[in-house]
Amino acid sequence: MDNQKQNVSSALAKVKKQGNLATLNSREVGDVLASMRPQIEMALPKHLSVDRMIAMATTIITKNQAIAKCSAPSLIGAVMQASILGFRPVESLGQCYFVPYGGQVQFQIG
């Protein structure tokens, strides 16, 4: 448990220094999102698990460098919007999209 806290702290320190998630690997992106676990969990409808939402968001962020270069608060905001609406942020499903625009992630319903 202490190791995971250290991982989260390290990842959050990188995000704070850079302002985005661009240089983080997928584990570190997952750690940043996991730091928001209680908030994401509270926002999610019953049909989605918090672990699944974090995994889907981590995948989309690490897969697309344009998204990863956007501000961390806008990324967290997009994840929270998808959670609140119960949408899965997976491109092939087309329920919602994270669109990079001017250094910010814009949440769009599919």
N, C-alpha and C positions, 0 to 999 in steps of 0.2 A: 504494500500500500504506500509506503514512504517513497519508493522508487517511482510510482505513478505520479505522486504529488510533485516530485522533482521534475519529471518529464513535462508535466503540465506547466509548472513554473518556468521552466526553460523555454518552452514553446511560446508562452505568453510574453516572456521577456523579448524574444525575437520579434514578435508581432508588434509590441510596443515600440521597439527601436526602429523597425522598418515601416510600420503603419499598414502593412499588408501581409499576405500569407505566401508570397511568391517563392521564397527560398526554403519553405518548409517542406519536408517530405510528408508522405501520406499519414504516417503515425503521428507526426507533430500536428498536422491539421486536425486529425481526429482528437488529439489531446486538447487543442484549443476549443473545439466544439464540445468536448466532454466537460470542459469547465463551465459550460452553459447548460449542462444536463438538467438541473432542476427546473430551469425556466422553459427549456424545450419540452420536457416531460409534462409540465403543467399546461402547455399550449396544445399538445397533441390530442386528437380525438382517440377514442379507445381502439380503433382499428389499426393504429400504427404504434409500433414500439419505439421508444427513444433510441435504443441501440440501432435499429434499422434506419431511422431518420439520420442519425449521425453518420452511419456508414454511407448512405446515399449522398449526403451533402459532401462528405469527405471525397468521395469518388469524383463528383462533378467539379469540385474545386481543384483537385490535383490533376485532373485530366485536361483542364483548360487554363493555360497560363494567363490568358487575358482576364479571366475571372480572378485567379489567384493574385494578380497585381492590383486588384481593386482594394479599396480601403476595408480594413477588418470590420469596422462597425457596419458598413453596408452589407458585407457578407453575412454577418450575424443577423442583421435585419431581414435579409432575404430568407435565411433558414427559418427564422421565427415566423415570417409571413406564411411560408409553405407549411410550417407546423400548425399554425392556427387554423388554416384552411383545410388541413388534412391532405394536402397534395404531396405527391412523391416527386422530388426534384431529379427526375431521370429523363434525359432527353428523348429516349425512344418511346416513353409513355406519353409525352406531350401534355401532361397535366399542368406543368408550369416550367418557366425558364428563368435562369439567372443570366441577365444580359449585361455585359460590361459596357459602360458608357461614361466617359469623362472621369475615369478613376473611381467610379462608384458602380455597385451592382444594382441594376434595376430588376425588380421582381415583376414577372409577367405571367399572367394566367394563360394557359395554352388553349 
